[in-house]
Amino acid sequence: MTCARRGPLLLAAALLGLAAAAATPAATTSSTPPSSAAAASSAPPPAAATRTRAVRLVDRVEGGRTVTHLTGGVLIERDSLTVASDSALFYRDEQRYDFFGGVRLTRGRAVLTCDEATYDGGLRAADFRGRVQLVDGDVTATSTRGELRDDGALLRLIGDARLVDPGYVVFGDTIVRRDDGGRGEATGAVRIVDPGKQSLVTGGRAVFDRADSVVVVDRAPHLTTREQGGDPLDADARVMTFHRAENRVVMVGDVAIRQGRTRAHADTAHVQGREHVLLRGSPRVEDGDGSTMTADGIEFFYRDGELERVLLEGTARVEDEGPAALAEQYRGLPARNELTGDVVNIHFADGEPHTSVVVGKARSIYVPEADREEIACNDVAGDTILLAFRDRKVERVDVRGSMSGRYAFVRLAELDDLAGRATAVLDSLAPGGLDSLLAALPDSLRAGASADSLLAAALAAAA
């Protein structure tokens, strides 16, 4: 999303020069009837390089000022500049031209058409009204009306303004182009459409810089794109900057990104084409299935539109709520699986986690899904932890450097037996609480309950 390589502003400067040339009518070649010859001969002496033609050219004094009426096939030429219309009025004292009907101004390949146009030689300003269209090579701009100001340095398209470039289309209430390094601005209900990238940007204002190939949307910007593949990606921020030449987008301030069920929040986001996304400033990513990632910085790497790797750096933490239901049933179990460290590097294959490498103050707390035999919790720490996944489950854990860990479990068969015994004891004994229950248990199970917090929690749950 950038300005045109040349854009209609060069045409605007040409139009001003053309209008200036037209401000002094030249010799008239026409089919003017003889009765009008005297009026035609009263036209002012022509500039050497300017030619004016019309079917009829008549001077009249109206309200104390001389007005030249040109009708029928009006054509004014000067070098490569031409203006044509059905009719025109020239106010000699004011050096002002009014053109009416089928107005067409041309210089080289640049063409402006409209229903009516006015040029004020004193102010060196031009106004265009009705179905305004500017065409400069492969760039087209349209609006309800237009203005040329600042001696041709400013072109303003007003009312349903549209700028069509080979790479994108800009819509706005007003589009302004300045000849000061190729800067421009679109305001009011701005829409920028990039068909090639299947993206739409909306906002209240967009500022264009042709030289740097940059567009900045700084009023309520919103981005929708399918460039990453899959579900549409929607993003909001305070400011969005589009670097078209680099195929890069920078979002700043309260960044919120949504794609499918995934939500991401950060202070800033850098999106590099379809290959890379970097979140900075308290980033947080939620996948919609209970998993959360936080770090000082989070980077996503894609290949052919598929997620290949996620890198978390600085106080990295990955959590998921997989054990939550078990934790409610069996007190003592952690409610979340946790993976923490200075750096967490997660590799994906076919859209699923394949391996994770945690470096620096690494720790993994993991509760396997309950099976028919036991409920367990694995808590390990070290300098580096490598985890391998299969079917979104941890298959192997490799801990290296300053290793420590604890594996707690309870066998479901023992737990069922304990529950049965507890029911029988509670039915046969007077209320005595857990102390009575433990006193009634075999010595081996009572000792296990004291040594294993998970087993003790299970006993408490059974009681």
C-alpha positions as CSV (number, residue, x, y, z in Angstrom):
1,M,0.0,0.0,0.0
2,T,1.8,3.0,-1.2
3,C,1.5,6.0,-3.4
4,A,1.6,5.7,-7.2
5,R,4.9,5.8,-8.8
6,R,4.1,9.2,-10.3
7,G,0.5,9.7,-9.3
8,P,-2.0,12.2,-10.5
9,L,-0.2,15.1,-8.8
10,L,2.1,15.4,-11.8
11,L,-1.0,15.7,-13.9
12,A,-2.3,18.3,-11.6
13,A,0.7,20.5,-12.2
14,A,0.3,20.0,-15.9
15,L,-3.3,21.0,-15.6
16,L,-2.4,24.2,-13.9
17,G,0.0,25.0,-16.7
18,L,-2.6,24.1,-19.2
19,A,-5.2,26.3,-17.6
20,A,-2.7,29.2,-17.4
21,A,-2.0,28.8,-21.1
22,A,-5.7,28.9,-21.7
23,A,-6.1,32.1,-19.8
24,T,-5.2,34.1,-22.9
25,P,-7.2,33.2,-26.0
26,A,-5.1,32.8,-29.1
27,A,-5.9,33.0,-32.8
28,T,-9.2,31.3,-33.6
29,T,-9.5,28.7,-36.3
30,S,-13.2,28.1,-36.6
31,S,-16.3,27.9,-38.7
32,T,-17.5,31.2,-37.2
33,P,-20.2,32.8,-39.3
34,P,-19.3,36.1,-41.1
35,S,-21.5,38.1,-38.8
36,S,-19.3,37.0,-35.9
37,A,-16.0,37.7,-37.6
38,A,-15.8,41.3,-36.1
39,A,-16.4,39.9,-32.6
40,A,-13.8,37.2,-33.1
41,S,-11.3,39.8,-34.4
42,S,-11.7,41.7,-31.2
43,A,-10.0,38.9,-29.2
44,P,-6.7,40.0,-27.5
45,P,-3.4,39.3,-29.2
46,P,-2.5,35.7,-28.8
47,A,0.5,34.3,-27.0
48,A,2.9,33.0,-29.6
49,A,2.5,29.3,-28.7
50,T,-1.2,29.3,-27.8
51,R,-4.0,28.3,-30.2
52,T,-7.7,28.7,-29.4
53,R,-10.5,27.2,-31.5
54,A,-14.2,27.3,-31.3
55,V,-17.2,27.2,-33.6
56,R,-18.2,30.6,-32.2
57,L,-16.2,33.2,-30.2
58,V,-18.0,36.4,-29.1
59,D,-17.0,39.2,-26.7
60,R,-19.6,40.8,-24.6
61,V,-19.7,43.4,-21.8
62,E,-21.6,42.0,-18.9
63,G,-21.9,44.1,-15.7
64,G,-19.1,46.3,-16.7
65,R,-16.6,43.5,-17.5
66,T,-15.6,41.9,-20.7
67,V,-16.6,38.3,-21.1
68,T,-15.6,36.1,-24.1
69,H,-18.1,33.4,-25.0
70,L,-16.6,30.3,-26.7
71,T,-19.1,27.7,-28.0
72,G,-19.0,24.6,-30.0
73,G,-15.9,22.3,-30.0
74,V,-13.8,24.6,-27.8
75,L,-10.1,23.6,-28.0
76,I,-7.2,25.4,-26.5
77,E,-3.6,24.1,-27.2
78,R,-0.2,25.1,-25.9
79,D,2.8,22.9,-26.6
80,S,1.7,19.4,-25.3
81,L,-1.2,20.9,-23.2
82,T,-4.7,20.9,-24.4
83,V,-8.2,21.7,-22.9
84,A,-11.4,20.8,-24.7
85,S,-15.0,21.4,-23.8
86,D,-18.4,22.1,-25.3
87,S,-18.3,25.7,-24.3
88,A,-16.3,28.2,-22.2
89,L,-16.4,31.7,-20.7
90,F,-13.3,33.8,-20.4
91,Y,-13.4,36.7,-17.9
92,R,-10.6,38.9,-19.2
93,D,-10.3,41.3,-16.3
94,E,-10.2,38.5,-13.7
95,Q,-8.1,36.1,-15.9
96,R,-10.7,33.4,-15.1
97,Y,-11.9,30.6,-17.3
98,D,-15.1,28.6,-16.9
99,F,-15.4,25.4,-19.0
100,F,-18.7,23.5,-19.4
101,G,-19.7,20.1,-20.8
102,G,-17.4,17.3,-21.6
103,V,-14.3,19.0,-20.2
104,R,-11.1,17.2,-21.0
105,L,-7.6,18.4,-20.1
106,T,-4.6,16.5,-21.5
107,R,-0.8,16.6,-21.2
108,G,1.1,13.6,-22.5
109,R,-0.5,10.5,-21.1
110,A,-2.2,12.4,-18.2
111,V,-5.9,13.2,-18.7
112,L,-8.5,14.9,-16.5
113,T,-12.2,14.8,-17.4
114,C,-15.2,16.4,-15.6
115,D,-18.5,18.1,-16.3
116,E,-17.3,21.6,-15.4
117,A,-14.0,23.3,-14.6
118,T,-12.9,26.8,-13.4
119,Y,-9.4,28.3,-13.6
120,D,-8.6,31.5,-11.7
121,G,-5.4,33.0,-13.1
122,G,-5.1,35.6,-10.3
123,L,-5.2,32.9,-7.6
124,R,-3.6,30.3,-9.8
125,A,-6.2,27.8,-8.6
126,A,-8.5,25.5,-10.4
127,D,-11.8,23.8,-9.5
128,F,-13.3,20.7,-11.1
129,R,-17.0,19.6,-10.7
130,G,-19.0,16.6,-11.6
131,R,-17.6,13.1,-12.4
132,V,-14.0,14.2,-11.9
133,Q,-11.5,11.6,-13.2
134,L,-7.8,11.8,-13.4
135,V,-5.9,9.2,-15.4
136,D,-2.1,9.1,-15.4
137,G,-0.8,5.9,-17.0
138,D,-1.9,3.0,-14.8
139,V,-3.1,5.2,-12.0
140,T,-6.7,6.5,-11.9
141,A,-8.4,8.9,-9.4
142,T,-12.1,9.8,-9.3
143,S,-14.3,12.1,-7.1
144,T,-17.4,14.3,-7.2
145,R,-15.3,17.4,-7.3
146,G,-11.6,18.5,-7.2
147,E,-9.5,21.5,-6.3
148,L,-6.0,22.6,-7.4
149,R,-4.3,25.0,-5.0
150,D,-0.9,26.4,-3.9
151,D,0.2,27.2,-7.4
152,G,-0.4,23.6,-8.4
153,A,1.3,22.0,-5.5
154,L,-1.9,20.7,-3.8
155,L,-4.6,18.5,-5.4
156,R,-7.7,17.7,-3.4
157,L,-10.3,15.2,-4.5
158,I,-13.6,15.7,-2.6
159,G,-16.6,13.5,-2.3
160,D,-16.5,9.7,-2.8
161,A,-12.8,10.0,-3.7
162,R,-11.1,7.0,-5.1
163,L,-7.5,6.3,-6.1
164,V,-6.8,3.1,-8.1
165,D,-3.2,1.9,-8.4
166,P,-2.1,-1.4,-9.9
167,G,-1.4,-2.8,-6.4
168,Y,-4.3,-1.3,-4.4
169,V,-7.3,0.9,-4.2
170,V,-7.9,3.8,-1.8
171,F,-11.3,5.1,-0.9
172,G,-12.1,8.2,1.2
173,D,-14.3,11.2,1.7
174,T,-11.3,13.3,0.6
175,I,-7.9,12.4,-0.9
176,V,-5.2,15.1,-0.9
177,R,-1.9,14.9,-2.8
178,R,0.9,17.4,-2.3
179,D,4.0,18.0,-4.5
180,D,6.4,18.1,-1.6
181,G,8.1,14.8,-1.9
182,G,5.1,12.8,-2.9
183,R,3.1,13.0,0.3
184,G,-0.7,12.6,0.3
185,E,-3.6,12.0,2.7
186,A,-7.0,10.4,2.7
187,T,-9.5,11.3,5.3
188,G,-13.0,10.2,6.4
189,A,-14.2,6.6,6.0
190,V,-10.9,5.6,4.5
191,R,-10.6,2.1,3.0
192,I,-7.5,0.7,1.4
193,V,-8.0,-2.5,-0.5
194,D,-5.1,-4.8,-1.7
195,P,-6.7,-7.5,-3.9
196,G,-3.4,-9.3,-4.3
197,K,-2.9,-9.8,-0.5
198,Q,-6.7,-10.1,0.1
199,S,-6.4,-7.3,2.7
200,L,-8.6,-4.4,3.7
201,V,-7.5,-1.5,5.9
202,T,-10.0,1.0,7.3
203,G,-9.6,4.1,9.4
204,G,-10.3,7.8,9.8
205,R,-7.0,9.0,8.1
206,A,-4.2,7.5,6.0
207,V,-1.0,9.4,5.2
208,F,0.9,8.4,2.1
209,D,4.6,8.9,1.4
210,R,5.5,8.0,-2.2
211,A,9.2,8.4,-1.8
212,D,9.5,5.9,1.1
213,S,6.7,3.7,-0.1
214,V,4.9,4.0,3.2
215,V,1.3,4.4,4.3
216,V,0.4,5.4,7.9
217,V,-3.2,4.9,9.2
218,D,-3.4,6.8,12.5
219,R,-7.1,7.1,13.3
220,A,-8.8,3.9,14.5
221,P,-7.0,1.6,12.0
222,H,-8.4,-1.9,11.4
223,L,-6.8,-4.6,9.3
224,T,-8.5,-7.6,7.8
225,T,-6.4,-10.0,5.7
226,R,-6.3,-13.6,4.5
227,E,-2.6,-13.4,3.6
228,Q,-1.6,-15.8,6.4
229,G,-4.0,-18.4,5.0
230,G,-6.8,-20.1,6.8
231,D,-9.2,-18.0,8.8
232,P,-9.2,-14.2,8.2
233,L,-6.9,-12.2,10.5
234,D,-8.3,-9.1,12.1
235,A,-6.2,-6.5,13.9
236,D,-6.7,-3.2,15.7
237,A,-4.1,-0.8,17.0
238,R,-3.7,3.0,17.6
239,V,-1.4,3.3,14.6
240,M,-0.6,1.0,11.7
241,T,2.3,1.6,9.3
242,F,2.5,-0.3,6.0
243,H,5.9,-0.6,4.3
244,R,4.9,-1.8,0.9
245,A,8.4,-2.2,-0.6
246,E,9.4,-4.3,2.4
247,N,6.0,-6.1,2.6
248,R,6.0,-5.3,6.3
249,V,3.3,-3.9,8.7
250,V,4.0,-2.3,12.1
251,M,1.2,-1.9,14.6
252,V,1.7,0.2,17.7
253,G,-0.5,0.8,20.8
254,D,-3.0,-1.6,22.3
255,V,-2.5,-4.1,19.5
256,A,-5.3,-6.8,19.4
257,I,-5.1,-9.6,16.8
258,R,-7.8,-12.2,16.2
259,Q,-7.7,-15.2,13.9
260,G,-10.2,-18.0,14.3
261,R,-10.3,-18.7,18.1
262,T,-6.8,-17.3,18.7
263,R,-6.4,-14.0,20.4
264,A,-3.1,-12.0,20.7
265,H,-2.5,-8.7,22.6
266,A,0.7,-6.6,22.8
267,D,2.1,-3.1,22.8
268,T,3.6,-3.6,19.3
269,A,3.4,-6.1,16.5
270,H,5.6,-6.5,13.4
271,V,4.2,-8.6,10.6
272,Q,6.6,-9.5,7.8
273,G,4.6,-10.8,4.8
274,R,3.5,-14.4,5.4
275,E,6.7,-15.5,7.1
276,H,7.0,-13.8,10.4
277,V,5.1,-12.1,13.2
278,L,6.8,-10.4,16.2
279,L,4.9,-9.3,19.3
280,R,6.6,-7.0,21.9
281,G,5.5,-5.3,25.1
282,S,3.7,-7.7,27.4
283,P,2.5,-9.9,24.6
284,R,-0.1,-12.5,25.5
285,V,-1.5,-15.2,23.1
286,E,-4.5,-17.4,23.8
287,D,-5.4,-20.2,21.4
288,G,-9.0,-20.6,22.4
289,D,-8.5,-24.1,23.7
290,G,-7.2,-23.2,27.1
291,S,-3.5,-22.6,26.2
292,T,-1.8,-19.2,26.9
293,M,1.7,-17.9,26.0
294,T,3.4,-14.9,27.6
295,A,6.9,-13.5,27.4
296,D,8.9,-10.3,26.8
297,G,8.7,-11.1,23.1
298,I,6.8,-13.8,21.1
299,E,7.7,-14.6,17.5
300,F,5.8,-16.7,15.0
301,F,7.5,-18.2,12.0
302,Y,5.6,-19.6,9.0
303,R,6.5,-21.6,5.9
304,D,4.1,-21.7,3.0
305,G,1.4,-20.3,5.2
306,E,1.7,-23.0,7.8
307,L,3.0,-22.3,11.4
308,E,6.5,-23.8,11.7
309,R,7.9,-22.4,15.0
310,V,7.0,-20.2,18.0
311,L,9.8,-18.5,19.9
312,L,9.2,-17.0,23.4
313,E,12.1,-14.9,24.8
314,G,12.4,-13.4,28.3
315,T,10.3,-14.7,31.2
316,A,8.7,-17.2,28.8
317,R,5.7,-19.1,30.0
318,V,3.3,-21.5,28.3
319,E,0.3,-22.7,30.2
320,D,-2.7,-24.9,29.4
321,E,-5.8,-25.7,31.4
322,G,-5.8,-29.4,30.4
323,P,-5.7,-30.7,34.1
324,A,-8.4,-28.3,35.3
325,A,-11.1,-30.9,35.4
326,L,-8.9,-33.5,37.1
327,A,-7.7,-30.9,39.7
328,E,-11.3,-30.3,40.7
329,Q,-11.9,-34.0,41.2
330,Y,-8.5,-34.8,42.8
331,R,-7.3,-32.1,45.2
332,G,-3.5,-31.7,45.1
333,L,-3.2,-31.8,41.4
334,P,-2.1,-28.6,39.7
335,A,-4.9,-26.9,37.6
336,R,-2.5,-26.1,34.7
337,N,0.3,-27.6,32.8
338,E,3.3,-25.1,32.8
339,L,6.4,-24.7,30.7
340,T,8.7,-21.9,31.8
341,G,12.2,-20.6,31.2
342,D,14.3,-17.8,29.8
343,V,13.6,-19.0,26.2
344,V,11.0,-21.5,25.0
345,N,11.2,-22.7,21.4
346,I,8.2,-24.7,20.1
347,H,8.5,-26.5,16.7
348,F,5.4,-27.6,14.8
349,A,4.7,-30.3,12.2
350,D,1.4,-30.3,10.3
351,G,0.0,-27.6,12.5
352,E,0.7,-29.6,15.8
353,P,3.4,-29.2,18.4
354,H,6.3,-31.6,17.7
355,T,9.1,-30.6,20.0
356,S,9.8,-27.9,22.6
357,V,13.2,-26.7,23.8
358,V,13.3,-24.7,27.1
359,V,16.6,-23.0,27.9
360,G,17.6,-21.2,31.1
361,K,15.8,-21.8,34.4
362,A,13.8,-24.4,32.7
363,R,10.8,-26.0,34.4
364,S,8.0,-28.3,33.3
365,I,4.9,-29.2,35.3
366,Y,2.8,-31.7,33.5
367,V,-0.3,-33.7,34.4
368,P,-0.8,-36.6,31.9
369,E,-4.4,-37.3,30.9
370,A,-6.0,-39.8,33.2
371,D,-5.8,-43.4,32.1
372,R,-7.3,-46.5,33.5
373,E,-4.4,-47.2,35.8
374,E,-3.2,-44.0,37.5
375,I,-3.3,-40.2,38.0
376,A,0.1,-38.5,38.0
377,C,2.0,-35.2,38.0
378,N,5.5,-34.7,36.7
379,D,7.5,-31.6,38.0
380,V,11.0,-31.3,36.6
381,A,13.6,-28.5,36.4
382,G,17.0,-28.0,34.9
383,D,19.2,-25.8,32.7
384,T,17.6,-27.2,29.6
385,I,14.4,-29.3,29.0
386,L,13.6,-31.0,25.7
387,L,10.0,-32.3,25.3
388,A,8.7,-34.5,22.4
389,F,5.0,-34.6,21.6
390,R,2.8,-37.1,19.9
391,D,-0.9,-36.4,19.3
392,R,-0.6,-33.2,21.4
393,K,0.6,-35.2,24.4
394,V,4.0,-35.3,26.0
395,E,5.8,-38.4,24.9
396,R,9.3,-37.8,26.2
397,V,11.0,-35.4,28.6
398,D,14.8,-34.9,28.6
399,V,16.3,-32.7,31.4
400,R,19.9,-31.6,31.2
401,G,22.0,-29.6,33.7
402,S,21.2,-29.0,37.4
403,M,18.5,-31.5,37.2
404,S,15.8,-32.0,39.8
405,G,12.3,-33.4,39.7
406,R,9.4,-35.2,41.4
407,Y,6.9,-37.7,40.1
408,A,3.7,-38.1,42.1
409,F,1.0,-40.6,41.3
410,V,-1.9,-42.6,42.7
411,R,-3.1,-45.9,41.2
412,L,-6.8,-45.8,40.5
413,A,-7.3,-49.4,41.7
414,E,-5.9,-48.5,45.1
415,L,-8.0,-45.3,45.1
416,D,-11.2,-47.3,44.4
417,D,-10.3,-49.8,47.1
418,L,-9.6,-47.0,49.5
419,A,-12.9,-45.4,48.7
420,G,-14.7,-48.7,49.4
421,R,-12.9,-49.2,52.7
422,A,-13.7,-45.6,53.6
423,T,-17.4,-46.1,53.0
424,A,-17.5,-49.2,55.1
425,V,-15.6,-47.6,57.9
426,L,-17.7,-44.5,57.9
427,D,-20.9,-46.6,57.9
428,S,-19.7,-48.7,60.9
429,L,-17.9,-46.2,63.1
430,A,-19.1,-43.2,64.9
431,P,-18.2,-39.9,63.2
432,G,-14.5,-39.4,63.8
433,G,-13.3,-37.6,60.7
434,L,-10.2,-38.5,58.7
435,D,-8.2,-39.5,61.8
436,S,-10.6,-42.4,62.4
437,L,-10.5,-43.3,58.7
438,L,-6.7,-43.4,58.6
439,A,-6.6,-45.4,61.9
440,A,-8.7,-48.0,60.2
441,L,-6.5,-48.3,57.1
442,P,-3.7,-50.9,56.8
443,D,-0.3,-49.6,57.9
444,S,1.2,-49.6,54.4
445,L,-1.6,-47.4,53.0
446,R,-1.5,-45.1,56.0
447,A,2.3,-44.6,55.6
448,G,1.8,-44.0,51.8
449,A,-0.8,-41.3,52.6
450,S,1.7,-39.5,54.8
451,A,4.6,-39.7,52.3
452,D,2.8,-38.9,49.1
453,S,0.9,-35.6,49.0
454,L,-1.1,-36.7,45.9
455,L,-2.2,-39.9,47.6
456,A,-3.1,-37.9,50.7
457,A,-5.1,-35.6,48.7
458,A,-6.9,-38.5,47.1
459,L,-7.7,-39.9,50.5
460,A,-9.0,-36.5,51.6
461,A,-11.2,-36.4,48.6
462,A,-12.5,-39.9,49.4
463,A,-13.2,-38.9,53.0
